[in-house]
Amino acid sequence: MGLAVHRVATSEEAVLLELEASARLFGGKRALRDRILQEGADQGVSALAWATNSLAAHLLARAGIENGFKRPLEDLLDALPMKVLTAVAPDEGILSRLGCRT
């Protein structure tokens, strides 16, 4: 893909990239997003999200929300379903029966 990436990390099924410096080089965030999805499809890229931190971007991508800047991040994260948190998976049934949804 040829990106200038300063920080790369893996987290469960995700590859997290710090791309702020690359956005301008590739014509802005929208152009960079399009390029990553297009060229990354062959490498298994199926979702992408932008946010102020990597954990938030990871959770938003799992929920199918790309733009972590369109509303306050707290509002976006508070509305996410519990299933985006893998640590909740073993207890999701119990938590659901208790009325926990997000």
C-alpha beads as a LAMMPS data file, in Angstrom:
LAMMPS data file: protein, C-alpha beads

102 atoms
101 bonds

1 atom types
1 bond types

-500.0 500.0 xlo xhi
-500.0 500.0 ylo yhi
-500.0 500.0 zlo zhi

Masses

1 110.0

Atoms # bond

1 1 1 0.000 0.000 0.000
2 1 1 2.952 2.328 0.531
3 1 1 1.733 4.290 3.570
4 1 1 3.905 6.375 5.866
5 1 1 2.870 4.856 9.188
6 1 1 4.564 5.874 12.424
7 1 1 2.760 3.495 14.775
8 1 1 1.329 0.053 14.093
9 1 1 -0.190 -2.323 16.621
10 1 1 -2.341 -5.427 16.575
11 1 1 -5.318 -5.967 18.832
12 1 1 -7.240 -9.210 18.545
13 1 1 -8.397 -9.355 14.903
14 1 1 -7.417 -5.750 14.090
15 1 1 -4.384 -3.924 12.816
16 1 1 -4.319 -0.429 14.275
17 1 1 -2.500 2.299 12.350
18 1 1 -1.732 5.875 13.336
19 1 1 -2.354 7.626 10.021
20 1 1 -2.717 11.315 10.829
21 1 1 0.615 12.149 9.186
22 1 1 -0.293 10.152 6.064
23 1 1 -3.708 11.727 5.496
24 1 1 -2.380 14.913 3.918
25 1 1 0.113 13.001 1.762
26 1 1 -2.730 10.981 0.227
27 1 1 -5.161 13.832 -0.398
28 1 1 -6.990 13.850 2.909
29 1 1 -8.705 11.340 5.172
30 1 1 -11.443 10.416 2.689
31 1 1 -8.929 9.651 -0.093
32 1 1 -6.736 7.686 2.321
33 1 1 -9.760 5.747 3.582
34 1 1 -10.782 4.851 0.041
35 1 1 -7.264 3.714 -0.818
36 1 1 -6.923 1.561 2.302
37 1 1 -10.252 -0.170 1.693
38 1 1 -9.571 -0.680 -2.013
39 1 1 -5.995 -1.909 -1.762
40 1 1 -6.477 -3.658 1.562
41 1 1 -9.432 -5.779 0.423
42 1 1 -7.041 -8.452 -0.890
43 1 1 -5.393 -8.526 2.545
44 1 1 -8.630 -8.950 4.479
45 1 1 -9.475 -5.340 5.338
46 1 1 -13.219 -5.351 5.893
47 1 1 -13.771 -2.336 8.124
48 1 1 -12.095 0.935 8.928
49 1 1 -12.761 3.628 11.522
50 1 1 -11.221 6.944 12.563
51 1 1 -11.218 8.173 16.168
52 1 1 -9.089 10.072 18.644
53 1 1 -7.567 6.864 19.985
54 1 1 -6.959 3.338 18.740
55 1 1 -9.280 1.522 21.151
56 1 1 -12.194 3.755 20.198
57 1 1 -11.446 3.268 16.490
58 1 1 -11.284 -0.510 17.016
59 1 1 -14.672 -0.617 18.770
60 1 1 -16.287 1.698 16.218
61 1 1 -14.996 -0.441 13.345
62 1 1 -16.506 -3.538 14.962
63 1 1 -19.833 -1.705 15.146
64 1 1 -19.621 -0.536 11.526
65 1 1 -19.150 3.138 12.401
66 1 1 -16.354 4.775 10.428
67 1 1 -16.363 8.356 11.631
68 1 1 -15.443 8.774 15.275
69 1 1 -15.476 12.550 14.848
70 1 1 -19.064 13.150 13.703
71 1 1 -20.390 13.293 17.278
72 1 1 -18.747 13.469 20.688
73 1 1 -16.779 10.244 21.141
74 1 1 -18.438 9.581 24.499
75 1 1 -21.870 9.572 22.824
76 1 1 -20.711 7.198 20.081
77 1 1 -19.094 4.758 22.514
78 1 1 -21.966 4.839 25.016
79 1 1 -24.395 3.767 22.279
80 1 1 -22.353 0.762 21.130
81 1 1 -23.764 -2.698 21.792
82 1 1 -21.933 -4.820 24.343
83 1 1 -20.970 -7.353 21.674
84 1 1 -18.197 -5.045 20.404
85 1 1 -16.320 -5.720 23.654
86 1 1 -14.786 -9.180 23.419
87 1 1 -14.240 -9.283 27.186
88 1 1 -18.026 -9.219 27.624
89 1 1 -18.645 -12.271 25.411
90 1 1 -18.470 -14.925 28.163
91 1 1 -21.011 -13.041 30.287
92 1 1 -23.168 -11.471 27.565
93 1 1 -26.175 -13.687 28.322
94 1 1 -26.173 -12.865 32.012
95 1 1 -25.652 -9.157 31.385
96 1 1 -28.494 -9.122 28.838
97 1 1 -30.841 -10.776 31.314
98 1 1 -29.903 -8.093 33.827
99 1 1 -30.919 -5.463 31.288
100 1 1 -27.461 -4.362 30.160
101 1 1 -27.467 -3.607 26.437
102 1 1 -24.794 -0.981 25.786

Bonds

1 1 1 2
2 1 2 3
3 1 3 4
4 1 4 5
5 1 5 6
6 1 6 7
7 1 7 8
8 1 8 9
9 1 9 10
10 1 10 11
11 1 11 12
12 1 12 13
13 1 13 14
14 1 14 15
15 1 15 16
16 1 16 17
17 1 17 18
18 1 18 19
19 1 19 20
20 1 20 21
21 1 21 22
22 1 22 23
23 1 23 24
24 1 24 25
25 1 25 26
26 1 26 27
27 1 27 28
28 1 28 29
29 1 29 30
30 1 30 31
31 1 31 32
32 1 32 33
33 1 33 34
34 1 34 35
35 1 35 36
36 1 36 37
37 1 37 38
38 1 38 39
39 1 39 40
40 1 40 41
41 1 41 42
42 1 42 43
43 1 43 44
44 1 44 45
45 1 45 46
46 1 46 47
47 1 47 48
48 1 48 49
49 1 49 50
50 1 50 51
51 1 51 52
52 1 52 53
53 1 53 54
54 1 54 55
55 1 55 56
56 1 56 57
57 1 57 58
58 1 58 59
59 1 59 60
60 1 60 61
61 1 61 62
62 1 62 63
63 1 63 64
64 1 64 65
65 1 65 66
66 1 66 67
67 1 67 68
68 1 68 69
69 1 69 70
70 1 70 71
71 1 71 72
72 1 72 73
73 1 73 74
74 1 74 75
75 1 75 76
76 1 76 77
77 1 77 78
78 1 78 79
79 1 79 80
80 1 80 81
81 1 81 82
82 1 82 83
83 1 83 84
84 1 84 85
85 1 85 86
86 1 86 87
87 1 87 88
88 1 88 89
89 1 89 90
90 1 90 91
91 1 91 92
92 1 92 93
93 1 93 94
94 1 94 95
95 1 95 96
96 1 96 97
97 1 97 98
98 1 98 99
99 1 99 100
100 1 100 101
101 1 101 102
